[in-house]
Amino acid sequence: MNDITMRAISQRVLGGPDVLEEVRLPRPAPGPGEVLVRVHAAGVNPTDWKHRSVAGLFLGEPPFVLGWDVSGVIEATGAGVTVFEPGDEAFGMLPYPHGAGSHAEYVTGPARAFAPKPATIDHEQAGALPLAALTAWQALVDTAGLATGQRVLIHAAAGGVGHLAVQIAKARGAHVTGTASAAKHDFVRALGADEVLDYRTTEITEAVRDADVVLDSLGSDHAVHSLRSLRPGGILVSLRLDDGIPALTAEASRLGVRAKVMLVEDDHAGMTAIAQLAAEGRLRAEIAGTFDLADAAKAHELGETGRTAGKLVLTVR
């Protein structure tokens, strides 16, 4: 039996941020094809507070440890691992949705869910990137095939996924229109957006009608309505699995456009591409707040306000 323990943030029941508590758990050991990572930083994403509070999601009933983003140092490797050695700095996303556990001092995961951390960024920056950046990459590049010169509309462009999607789209040579509240327009423009529209005062489907790609993170009726921003043959990628998918598919067919609903996956090739963009200075997460591991509840409280721009990060010291 493993008698080496670690600190972790867990919960015994579903509920508000106050259900999160620091506990001591056995330190995991890497299995075949896995690495053990000493966590230095781990992002906090909307999926974390949703799993914390909502019954019937992917992780089932607590107790569990949340967290899919991780940046740290390889502590040990399991049998068959060839891409890392102990002492290497790495970052990545644990397999989503069932592989959570990075809000702890140590975590194990498949070696190829990680990529080498660029030396040009610190662990806090690297820990903020994986889930949101992979979501944006897989939506825009793998699913939509975004190409140079195409026009993309990114909803919630100041958010965790949105602000990284703007940068990825610009790196692909696209013309980017983002939506955000007026207070966040300067931030979105600084990311490289060509146009920024205030969703509170502008009818977006009237202002944008020729997009090749729409990235929608709001789902349901909003995604259906956003199909009208596409040119014929264009594609909308929705990031929300909800009961509006049949209506979205039917309306897309009626309008002569395409609609895909995407769930992010762990992805060595995607992480490698993200690492390259970060190393070149073309992709950077906006850190809205950094919290010690023990203060995870405070990070959840801030995130649930919906008023942050960018990402929240836990650090492990």
Stockholm file with secondary structure:
# STOCKHOLM 1.0

chainA/1-317         MNDITMRAISQRVLGGPDVLEEVRLPRPAPGPGEVLVRVHAAGVNPTDWKHRSVAGLFLGEPPFVLGWDVSGVIEATGAGVTVFEPGDEAFGMLPYPHGAGSHAEYVTGPARAFAPKPATIDHEQAGALPLAALTAWQALVDTAGLATGQRVLIHAAAGGVGHLAVQIAKARGAHVTGTASAAKHDFVRALGADEVLDYRTTEITEAVRDADVVLDSLGSDHAVHSLRSLRPGGILVSLRLDDGIPALTAEASRLGVRAKVMLVEDDHAGMTAIAQLAAEGRLRAEIAGTFDLADAAKAHELGETGRTAGKLVLTVR
#=GR chainA/1-317 SS CCCCEEEEEEESSCCSGGGCEEEEEECCCCCTTEEEEEEEEEEECHHHHHHHHCTTSTTCSSCEECCCEEEEEEEEECTTCCSCCTTCEEEEECSTTTCCCCSBSEEEEEGGGEEECCTTSCHHHHHHSHHHHHHHHIIIIIITCCCTTCEEEESSTTSHHHHHHHHHHHHTTCEEEEEECGGGHHHHHHTTCSEEEETTTSCHHHHCCCEEEEEESSCHHHHHHHGGGEEEEEEEEECCCSTTHHHHHHHHHHHTCEEEECCCCCCHHHHHHHHHHHHTTSCCCCEEEEEEGGGHHHHHHHHTTTCCCSEEEEECC
#=GC SS_cons         CCCCEEEEEEESSCCSGGGCEEEEEECCCCCTTEEEEEEEEEEECHHHHHHHHCTTSTTCSSCEECCCEEEEEEEEECTTCCSCCTTCEEEEECSTTTCCCCSBSEEEEEGGGEEECCTTSCHHHHHHSHHHHHHHHIIIIIITCCCTTCEEEESSTTSHHHHHHHHHHHHTTCEEEEEECGGGHHHHHHTTCSEEEETTTSCHHHHCCCEEEEEESSCHHHHHHHGGGEEEEEEEEECCCSTTHHHHHHHHHHHTCEEEECCCCCCHHHHHHHHHHHHTTSCCCCEEEEEEGGGHHHHHHHHTTTCCCSEEEEECC
//
